[in-house]
Amino acid sequence: MHHPTAVHNRRSWTAAGIALLLLILVLSIRLPPSLRVLSQPAAQAQSPTGSTLLNLSPADAARRAAIAKLGFIDPGVNAVDAYSRAMALYNQLTDAEKNALKDWRTKLDPQSAAALSTKLQPILQLLRDARDAGYVDWGTDPLMPDAREARLYAMQYLSQVAQWEANYEFQTDPAEALQDLAAAEALDRNAAGALGGFRLYSDLRAPSIQIIAQNADALPDGQISDLDFITNPAAVIQASENIINAQAASMQSVLDQFADPATRSQATQVIQNVLIPYMDLSTDVSVAIPQIQGIAQIDQQFANTFPEPEAQFLQWVSRAQADAEFTPLPAFVLPTIEDQRLILQRSEIEDAMLTAGIALQQGNQPQFQSSLDPVTGQPFTVTQTPNGFQLFSSLKFFDGGPVTLTFGPPPQN
């Protein structure tokens, strides 16, 4: 399957590690040189569920944030507390163990693999607990990029823990493996919505889809709730909407702080040191402000438009291009939005491919034929491989190749 290398390429993550504090349009993030232990979250209202995020309006989010300053607004368990404890346990692993977890395909000798799996169990339990928590409060100020970067780095590593363990145990305990991958999916949705962006969400969850496809022969027949949770199209779209709205709200937060004399100095520093260099805005703050406002407005429109069929989405892009002739919108914005749409389409296709491939693996031809490519509306193309089969979509990704998903174990070296 064709996947970008943003998760593993530090340089490609440079811009979004800071700019995605405020903008959905930056595509990748920089990982900091060393991971700092997560601090305890401040009282800032966020989503009241650990597995799916609420889609709050900027006004409602601001109201909840103001109330939160007076104390907790939710008596339940904060998922971020569990994530923070999980990260503290992760930091106790050896460098060799951390390196093994970076790629879910890493094969260790049986004794080392069993020992590592045992050490990961407390971390995995915390990730499962976080999925069932009452709410999510990251406690991250949009004007504090370092704190958010540390959390982004942590979320990537915790996802890798769940994915390595799931691949290790899938053939012997597929139910436990799917439970771990569902916990990783909840983590990815929560992290991307509040901290990251489209590319982060897509890249974090892609290995989970590959792991399930590679081990599809171990899945039992019938409906599996954890698998449905991972591939639920409505949940993936909702998580994507949350990502866009969160970035638009963060953008608006900086504008609001710039308008307030008490916080203007701090907001000006963010605009000058973060937005202008990383978003290629005007170096004149008075000119950059309308540009930021235009981007925030486009984000809000995009959140309502990206799930639409291709024809309607392209009509919106055409209207936005025409409107941009009369607004100070940076030239990169609309092309990048189209790239974000492509990233979303890839995730939708991969989820549909997984459903279709599992049906084919289990000999359910009617379900396979009814599991259509969401972009083309046609069944996926099937090609046999030495150990299974591969599904193809006609959608071309950034590298020019089609989106694919391979089922069955990889060839043995």
N, C-alpha and C positions, 0 to 999 in steps of 0.2 A: 504494500500500500504506500502511496506517495504522501509523505508527511514532511513539513518544513522542519528545519533543525533548530528552531528558536529556543526550545527548551534546553538544548545541549550547547548552544553557541552563545558564549557570553557577550560577544560584540553585538550580536543582533538584538540582544535584550537591553542595550544601553539606553535607548531613547525612552522606551515605555516604562522602565522602572521608575522614572520620575514623571514623565508626561502623562502616563495613564492614571496618575492621581486625579487628573482633571479632564482627560480626553479619551474617548473611545477610539479615536482615529489613529493613534500611534500603534504600530503592529508588534513590537517586541520589547523585551525588557532586559536590563543589565542586572546580573547577579552581583552582589557586593563581594569583596575579596574574602571576607570571613563572616560566618553566620553568627549573629548575636542572639543571646537567649531572649525570648520574647518577654516583654514586660507585661504586667497585669493590665488588662483593658480598663480604660477610663469609662465613666458613665456617659455613654453616648448611645442614643436609641438607634437600633437597627432592626433587622428582621426578627419577628417573634417565633421563628421556627428554625430548627437546626438543619433540615434537609431541603427545604425550598425557601426562597427569599420573597419577602413582600415587595410589591412594586409601589413604593410611596411617592406621592407627589413631592416636589421640592418644598412646598409650603408645609405639608404634613411632616416631612422629615425635619424641617427647621423647628416646628412646634415641638416635636418629640425630643429633639436635642436640647431645647430650652428647658423642658420639664426634667430631662435627665440630669441637668445640673443640680437639681434639688434633691436627687437621690434616685435609686433604681425605680424604674417604671414597670418592671416585670419581676415577680418573685421567683420565677423558675430558674433553671440552670443555664448558664451561658456556655454555649458550645466552645467558645474561644478559650475558656478555662481548661477544658479537656485538651484542646489543641496545644495549648502552652505546656501542659504537663507532658504530653506526648513528645513535644520537641525537646524538653529537658531530658527525657529518657533517650531520645535519639542522639543527643550530644554525648552520651556516655558510651556509645558504640566506638569501636576502634576505627582508625582510618581505613584499614583493609575492609572492614565490614561495610562502611559507608560507600566505599568504591564499588563493592559488589552490588549494592542496592541501586546504583545509578542506572543500571540497565536490567530490566526484568528478565532478559534472556541469559544473564550470567549463570553459568553452571559451576557449582562448587562440588568438591568431593562429598560423598554422602554424609560423612561425619561432620564436616564443617557446615554443610547446608542444614542439617538437623539442629546443630548448636545455634546457628544464626536464627533459625525459625523460632526456637525456644526463647531467645532473647527478645524477639520482636513481639511476642504475645501481649505483654503489658501495653505496648504502644498501640497495637491493633485494637485492644479492648477500649482504650480511650477514644480512638477514632469511631468505634461503634457507639460508644456512649454519646459522643458529640452529635452523631446523626439523630439521636433521640432527644437532644436537649431542647429546652423551651424556647430559646431565642439566640441570636447571634449578635454580639456587640464587640467589634474589633478595637474600639477605643483608639482609633487612628485619626489624628487631625489632618485634613487635606493639605495643610501647610507644613507638614512634617514628613518629607519624602523619605528620610532615613528610616523612620519607624515602619513605614509601609514597605520599604524594600526588604527589611529584615523579615517581615511576615511573609512576603511573597516567596522569598528564598525558602523559608520554613515549610510553606504549603507544598512546594515542589518536592521537597525531600520526604514529607509525610505521605504524599501520593505514591512516591517510589517504594516506600515501605510496603504499603498495601498491595501494590501491583506485583512486586517481587514475590511476596508471600503467596498471593493468589496463584501465580504461575507455578510455584513450588508445590502447592497442595492440590491443584485442580483435579488431577487424575484420580487421587485417592479420596478427596472430600470436596466435590464440586459445590455443595451447598455452602460450606464454610468459605470457599474461594469467592463465590458470588457475594456473600455477605461482606467480605473485605472490600471487594470492588464497589459495592453499593456505598460503603462508608467513604471510599475514595471519591465517588461521584458527588456525594453530599458535600464533602470538603471542597471539591473543585468548584461546585456551584456557589458555595458560600464565599470562597476566596476570590473567584473571578468577579462576582457581582459587587463586592465591596472594595476589593484591592487591585484587581487587574483589568482584564479586558478580554475581547474575543479571542485573540491569539493564545493568551494564557489558558483560557478554558478549553479551547480546541486541542491544544498540545498536551495538557495535563490528562485529558480523558482518552486520547487516542490509544495509548498502550492498553487500556482496559478493554477496548473493543477488539484489539488484536489478540489479547490473551484469551478472551472468550471464544473467538473464532478458531484459534489454534487448538483449543481443547473442546470443541463443540461435540466431539464424539463421546465425551464423558457426561454430557447433560442428560438428565432424565426427560422423558416425554412429558408433555403437558405444560401448563402455565407455571411460571416461576416468578414469585413476587419480586425478588431482588433483581432479576433480569429485567422485568418490566420497569422497575424503578430506574435502572440505568439507561434504558433505551426509550423511555416514554417521550414521544415527540413533543407533546404539550409542555412537559417539564423542561425539556431542552430549550424550546422557544421562550418559555417564561424566564429561564435563567439568562438567556441572551438579552431579553428585554430589560431585565434587571441590570445587566452590565451596562447597557447604553444609558439607561436612566441614572444609574449611579455616577457615571462619568459626567453626564450633563449637569447633575446636581452639584458635583464637585467643582465644575467650571463656574457654576453660578455662585457657589460659596466664595470663591476668590473674588468675583465681581462684587458681591455684597460686602466683603471685607475691605475691598478697595474703596467702596462708597462710604464706609464708616471712618471718620477721622481717627478714631481710636485704634483702628487696625490697618489703616492705609499703608503705613510704613512697611509692615510685615508682608502685606499683599503685594506691594510694589516690588519687594525683593524677589518674591516667587515669580512675578511676571517678568522681571528683568533677567533673573538667573535660571529660570526653568522654562517658562512658556516661550519667550522670545527666541532663545537659541535652539530649543528642541522642536519648535513648531514653525520655525522660519517666519516669524511675525515681524512686523515693523519694529525697529529699535526705538521708535518714539512711543512711549507708553500711551500717550493720548490717542495715537492711531491704533495701537495694539488692542486697546479696550473694545472698540467697536468690532474688531476682528474676532476677539474672544466671544463677544455676544453673538455674533453671527454663527460661530461654530457651535455654541450651546444650543441655539435655535435649530440648527440643522440636525444635531444629535436628537433633539426631542422629536422632530419630524421622522427621523430614521427609525426611532423606536416603534413608531406606529406603522411604518411602511415596510420594513424588511421582511416580515413574514408573508407578505402578499405574493401572488403569482408573478412570474417574470414580467409579463406584459405591464401589469400595474406598477411594478417597481421601476421599470424603465421609464414609464410615463412620469413618475415622480422625479426621477433623476433629471429628465429633460426640463421639467418645470423648475427644479432647483437650479439648474444651469442657467436658465433664462433669468431667474430672480437674482442670481449671483452677479449678473452684469451690473446690477444697481446697488449691490451691497459689498462691503469690504471683506469678502470671504477669501482666505488664502487659496491659491490655485490647487494645492495638493488635496483639499478636503474631499471634494466629490469623487475623484478617482480612488481615494483611499476607502471611502464608504463602499464603493463597488467591490473593492478587495475584501472588505469585511463581510459583505453579502456572500462572496464566494466561499469564505471560511465557514460561514453558517451552513451553506449548501453542502459543503463537504461533510460536516457533522451529521446533517440530516440523512445524507446518502449512506454514510457508514452505519448509522443505526438501522436504516431500512435494509441494508445489505446483511447485517447480522441476523435480523429476523428472517430474511429470505434464505440465507445460508443454513441456519439451524433447521428450517423446515426441509430443505433439500437433504441435509445430513440425515434427518430422521425419516426420509422417504415420503414426506407429505407434499406431493406435487401440487395439489390444489392451493395450499397455502403459499407455496413458492411462487406460483403463477400470479397470485393475488398480491404479493409483496412487491410493489412496483417502485421503480426509481422515482423519487419525489420530484425530480427536476424534469424528466422526460415523460413520465407517466407510462413507461414501457417496462417489461420485465428485464432483469439484469442479464447480461451475457455471461455464460458459464464456460470456463476452460478447465480441462482436467490437468492436474499436476501429479507428480510421482506419488505423493502421499495424500492427495485430496483433490481440491478444486479451488478455482479462483473466480470471483465475481468482478465484473467490469461495469462501470458507468461511462456514458458518453461525455460526462462533464470533464473538462480539462482543468487541472489545477495549475498553480503558479509555474510549475516546472514543465508544463506543456503536456504531461502525460495524463492518462485517465485516472480517476479515482478507482482503486481496487481494494479487495479484501480477500485474503487467502485463508482457506480452511484446511485443517489438518496439520500435523506436526511438520516442522521444517526438515529438510534432508539432513541426515546424519553425516558429519564429516568423517 
